[in-house]
Amino acid sequence: DVIQRTPGGKMPFQIRSMGIYLVVDTTVGLILMWDRKTSIFIKLSPRFEGHVCGLCGNYDGNGNNDFTTRSQSVVGNVLEFANSWKVSSSCPNANHTKNPCTANPYRKAWAQKQCSIITSEVFAKCHSQVEPNEYYEACVDDACACDTGGDCECFCTAVAAYAQACNELDICISWRTPSICPLFCDYYNPQGECEWHYKPCGAPCMKTCNNPSGNCLHELRGLEGKHNYAYLILLIRV
């Protein structure tokens, strides 16, 4: 759908950058967070609980009924569920699922080794709060599937998704290293200065040069990425 502004009215959404993410806040309670690569997060306000449907589930807090078809039948087969939500009836049904690591067996060992960071001591303090195995399996699948380029991006964004889930529960994990999914924030610093810094969990909505009002439609927990704290401090002092 195209959102249009009424004459003299304000746009019902706000676009801002938070760390590595581009965030779209809407006045209806929907938030989109895109890492500008391969991951997108969708957040809904609590008033939508149990009032949505589709491929992302129904947001009622019960994961057992997320495979609800367009006709509101709860099924156990992922293909039956997914096919029911086709946008166009002319699209053919998917008739089988593919295991990326079976399709690309030469990538399996590499994917398992790289993704093991999720179940390692690096994320140990988060394991009891956010089950790591499903994120590990998703990481392996993604890393195996990206066989036509962007394999490191698929791996990195899969690990970042687990780190973000931990961050949502106030568990901040600094997992990136110069050899594992580095973010070279120093690249953006003017010569001889040190304005941009990498923060694994960032900062919430604050007054910055990109957001001089210091107001956001929704308060988000800080997101990882590069943050310009020199400008931030300057504006606060003013």
C-alpha positions in Angstrom: 0.0 0.0 0.0 1.1 3.6 -0.6 0.8 5.9 2.5 -0.1 9.4 1.5 0.0 12.5 3.6 -3.2 14.5 4.0 -3.0 18.2 3.1 -1.3 19.9 6.0 -0.9 16.6 7.9 2.2 14.7 9.0 3.4 11.5 7.5 2.2 8.6 9.6 5.8 7.2 9.9 9.3 8.2 10.8 12.5 6.9 9.3 15.7 6.9 11.4 19.1 5.2 11.6 20.0 3.3 14.8 23.5 1.7 14.6 23.6 -0.6 11.6 19.8 -0.6 11.3 17.4 1.5 9.3 14.3 1.9 11.5 10.8 2.7 10.2 8.4 3.7 13.0 4.7 4.0 12.2 1.9 5.7 14.1 -0.2 2.5 14.0 2.2 0.6 16.2 4.3 -1.2 13.6 8.1 -1.0 13.6 10.4 -2.3 10.9 14.1 -2.7 11.5 16.4 -3.5 8.5 20.1 -4.1 8.8 20.4 -2.9 5.1 21.5 -6.4 4.2 19.6 -9.7 4.7 17.7 -9.3 8.0 14.5 -7.5 8.8 12.7 -7.4 12.1 9.0 -6.6 12.5 7.7 -5.4 15.9 4.0 -4.8 16.8 2.5 -3.0 19.7 0.8 -5.2 22.3 -2.7 -4.0 21.1 -2.2 -6.2 18.0 -1.8 -9.4 20.1 -4.1 -12.1 18.6 -5.4 -9.7 15.9 -3.0 -10.5 13.1 -2.4 -13.5 10.8 -0.2 -14.7 8.1 3.3 -16.2 7.6 4.6 -14.5 10.7 2.0 -16.1 13.0 -0.9 -14.6 14.9 1.1 -12.9 17.8 -1.0 -14.4 20.6 1.9 -15.6 22.6 1.3 -19.3 21.7 3.8 -20.7 19.2 1.8 -23.9 18.8 -0.9 -22.4 16.6 1.3 -20.2 14.4 0.7 -22.5 11.5 -2.8 -21.2 10.9 -3.9 -21.2 7.3 -5.8 -18.5 5.5 -9.0 -20.5 6.2 -8.1 -20.3 10.0 -7.2 -24.0 10.3 -4.3 -25.0 12.4 -2.1 -27.4 10.5 1.2 -29.2 11.2 2.6 -29.2 7.7 4.7 -26.2 6.8 3.9 -26.6 3.1 0.2 -26.6 3.6 0.5 -23.6 5.8 2.7 -21.6 3.5 0.8 -22.5 0.3 -2.4 -21.2 1.9 -1.0 -17.7 2.1 -0.1 -17.3 -1.6 -0.8 -13.8 -2.8 -1.9 -15.1 -6.2 -3.7 -18.3 -6.8 -1.9 -18.6 -10.2 1.4 -19.2 -8.3 2.1 -23.0 -8.2 2.2 -24.7 -4.8 5.5 -25.6 -3.3 5.5 -29.4 -3.1 8.7 -30.1 -1.1 11.1 -28.4 1.3 14.8 -28.2 0.6 17.5 -28.8 3.2 20.2 -26.2 2.2 23.0 -28.3 3.6 21.9 -31.4 1.7 21.7 -29.4 -1.5 25.1 -27.8 -0.8 27.0 -30.5 1.2 30.3 -28.8 0.7 29.2 -25.9 2.8 27.9 -27.9 5.8 31.1 -28.3 7.8 32.0 -24.6 7.3 28.4 -23.5 8.3 28.4 -25.7 11.4 31.8 -24.5 12.5 31.0 -20.8 12.0 27.6 -20.9 13.6 28.8 -22.8 16.7 29.6 -19.3 18.1 25.9 -19.1 19.0 26.2 -22.2 21.3 29.7 -21.3 22.6 30.9 -19.6 25.7 30.7 -16.3 23.9 26.9 -16.3 24.4 26.9 -18.3 27.6 25.2 -15.7 29.8 22.3 -15.6 27.3 21.7 -19.3 26.8 19.4 -19.7 29.8 17.2 -16.8 28.7 17.1 -17.3 24.9 17.3 -20.9 23.6 20.3 -21.0 21.3 19.7 -24.2 19.3 16.9 -22.9 17.1 19.1 -19.9 16.2 22.0 -22.2 15.6 20.0 -24.4 13.2 18.7 -21.3 11.4 22.2 -20.0 11.1 23.5 -23.3 9.6 20.6 -23.4 7.1 21.3 -19.8 6.1 25.0 -20.3 5.8 24.5 -23.4 3.7 21.9 -21.7 1.5 24.0 -18.7 0.5 26.1 -20.5 -2.1 26.0 -17.9 -4.8 27.6 -15.1 -2.9 27.1 -13.2 0.4 27.8 -16.3 2.4 29.5 -14.3 5.2 26.6 -11.9 5.2 24.1 -14.7 5.8 26.2 -16.1 8.6 26.7 -12.7 10.3 23.1 -11.6 10.1 22.0 -15.0 11.6 24.3 -14.5 14.6 23.3 -10.9 14.9 19.7 -12.0 15.2 20.5 -14.1 18.2 22.5 -11.2 19.7 19.6 -8.9 19.2 17.2 -11.4 20.9 19.6 -11.4 23.9 19.7 -7.6 23.8 15.9 -7.5 24.0 16.3 -9.1 27.5 19.0 -6.7 28.6 21.8 -9.2 27.9 24.4 -7.4 25.9 26.9 -9.6 24.1 30.0 -8.2 22.4 30.6 -11.0 19.9 32.1 -9.3 16.9 35.9 -9.5 16.4 38.3 -8.3 13.7 38.0 -11.8 12.2 34.3 -12.5 12.9 31.8 -10.2 11.2 33.7 -7.0 12.0 32.2 -3.5 11.7 34.9 -1.0 11.0 33.3 2.1 12.5 36.7 3.8 12.7 36.5 4.1 8.9 34.0 6.9 9.4 36.1 8.9 11.7 37.6 12.2 10.3 41.4 12.1 10.2 42.9 12.7 13.6 39.5 12.5 15.3 37.5 9.7 17.1 33.8 10.4 16.7 32.3 7.1 15.5 32.4 4.2 17.9 31.0 0.6 17.7 28.6 -0.3 20.5 27.3 -3.8 20.7 24.0 -2.7 22.1 23.9 1.0 21.1 21.7 3.5 22.8 17.9 4.2 22.7 16.3 7.1 21.0 18.3 10.2 21.9 19.0 13.7 20.6 21.5 13.6 17.7 22.2 15.5 14.5 20.0 13.1 12.6 17.2 13.5 15.2 17.6 17.0 16.7 14.2 16.9 18.4 15.2 13.9 20.4 11.7 12.4 19.9 10.9 9.0 18.4 7.4 7.5 17.7 8.5 4.4 19.7 11.2 3.8 22.2 13.4 1.0 21.1 16.1 -0.7 23.0 19.5 0.3 21.7 20.7 -1.4 18.6 24.3 -2.4 17.7 26.4 -0.4 15.3 28.3 2.8 14.9 27.3 5.7 17.0 28.5 9.3 16.8 28.8 10.3 20.5 30.7 13.5 19.8 27.7 15.0 18.0 25.4 13.5 20.6 27.2 15.2 23.5 27.4 18.5 21.6 23.7 18.6 21.0 22.9 17.7 24.6 25.1 20.5 25.9 23.4 23.0 23.6 
